[in-house]
């Protein structure tokens, strides 16, 4: 069940699902800390994940189609991060993430997917 509030969007899930997702998140962080992102199959696994979830996230969007206010996922070899574009210049796209932090992504080095 999705609820819209003034702060952010929330999703209600079961405690069992939350604990499963928390474990998966902690496992991924542990794997990343020991260099799994340097593993030969990492990019293949990442591409497979991206392909399987394209229908949820939307389609990859060309950099020239990015615009301020767009809700996107930024896909790199190490992470998939969600947020809203707050500025774009000739070198960087700046994104305010759902946790309110801001990151700058250099154009030409990331995939951008518009959230549907």
C-alpha positions as CSV (number, residue, x, y, z in Angstrom):
1,X,0.0,0.0,0.0
2,X,1.5,3.4,-1.0
3,X,0.7,6.6,0.9
4,X,1.6,10.1,-0.3
5,X,2.6,12.6,2.4
6,X,4.2,16.0,2.3
7,X,7.7,14.7,3.2
8,X,8.1,11.7,1.0
9,X,6.4,8.6,-0.4
10,X,6.1,5.7,1.9
11,X,5.5,2.0,1.3
12,X,4.1,-0.4,3.9
13,X,5.5,-3.9,3.9
14,X,5.5,-6.9,6.2
15,X,8.1,-7.2,9.0
16,X,9.3,-10.4,7.4
17,X,9.8,-8.7,4.0
18,X,11.6,-5.8,5.7
19,X,14.0,-8.1,7.5
20,X,14.7,-10.0,4.3
21,X,15.4,-6.7,2.5
22,X,17.6,-5.5,5.4
23,X,19.6,-8.8,5.3
24,X,20.0,-8.4,1.5
25,X,21.2,-4.8,1.9
26,X,23.7,-5.8,4.6
27,X,24.9,-8.7,2.5
28,X,25.5,-6.5,-0.5
29,X,27.4,-4.0,1.6
30,X,29.6,-6.8,3.0
31,X,30.3,-8.1,-0.5
32,X,31.1,-4.6,-1.8
33,X,33.5,-4.0,1.1
34,X,35.5,-7.0,0.1
35,X,35.6,-6.1,-3.6
36,X,32.9,-8.1,-5.3
37,X,32.4,-5.1,-7.6
38,X,35.8,-6.0,-9.1
39,X,34.7,-9.6,-9.8
40,X,34.6,-10.6,-13.4
41,X,30.8,-11.3,-13.4
42,X,29.8,-8.1,-11.5
43,X,28.9,-6.1,-14.6
44,X,27.0,-9.0,-16.1
45,X,25.0,-9.4,-12.8
46,X,24.4,-5.6,-12.8
47,X,23.1,-5.6,-16.4
48,X,20.8,-8.6,-15.6
49,X,19.4,-6.7,-12.6
50,X,18.9,-3.6,-14.7
51,X,17.1,-5.6,-17.5
52,X,14.8,-7.4,-15.0
53,X,13.7,-4.2,-13.3
54,X,13.4,-2.0,-16.4
55,X,9.6,-2.4,-16.3
56,X,9.6,-1.0,-12.7
57,X,12.0,1.8,-13.2
58,X,11.3,2.8,-16.7
59,X,13.6,3.0,-19.7
60,X,17.2,4.3,-19.9
61,X,17.0,8.0,-20.9
62,X,19.4,9.9,-23.1
63,X,21.4,12.5,-21.3
64,X,20.1,15.2,-23.6
65,X,16.6,14.4,-22.4
66,X,17.3,14.9,-18.7
67,X,15.6,17.8,-17.1
68,X,15.3,19.5,-13.7
69,X,12.5,18.0,-11.6
70,X,12.7,14.6,-13.3
71,X,12.6,11.6,-10.9
72,X,15.3,9.2,-11.9
73,X,17.5,6.2,-11.0
74,X,21.2,6.7,-11.5
75,X,22.8,3.4,-12.4
76,X,26.6,2.8,-11.9
77,X,28.7,-0.3,-11.6
78,X,28.4,-0.1,-7.8
79,X,24.9,1.2,-7.0
80,X,21.5,2.2,-8.1
81,X,20.3,5.4,-6.5
82,X,17.0,7.2,-6.8
83,X,16.3,10.9,-6.6
84,X,15.2,14.1,-8.3
85,X,17.3,16.1,-10.7
86,X,18.0,19.6,-9.1
87,X,20.4,21.0,-11.7
88,X,22.2,20.1,-14.9
89,X,25.2,21.7,-16.6
90,X,27.5,20.7,-19.3
91,X,29.5,18.3,-17.1
92,X,27.3,17.2,-14.2
93,X,23.8,16.2,-13.2
94,X,23.0,17.0,-9.5
95,X,20.5,14.8,-7.8
96,X,18.7,15.1,-4.5
97,X,18.2,11.6,-3.2
98,X,15.3,10.3,-1.3
99,X,17.3,10.7,1.9
100,X,17.8,14.4,1.1
101,X,21.5,14.1,0.4
102,X,22.8,15.6,-2.9
103,X,25.2,13.9,-5.4
104,X,26.8,15.1,-8.6
105,X,27.1,12.6,-11.5
106,X,29.5,13.3,-14.3
107,X,27.8,13.0,-17.7
108,X,29.0,10.1,-19.8
109,X,29.7,7.8,-16.8
110,X,26.3,6.7,-15.6
111,X,23.0,5.3,-16.9
112,X,20.0,7.5,-16.1
113,X,16.5,5.9,-15.9
114,X,13.3,7.9,-15.6
115,X,11.1,6.5,-12.8
116,X,7.7,5.5,-14.0
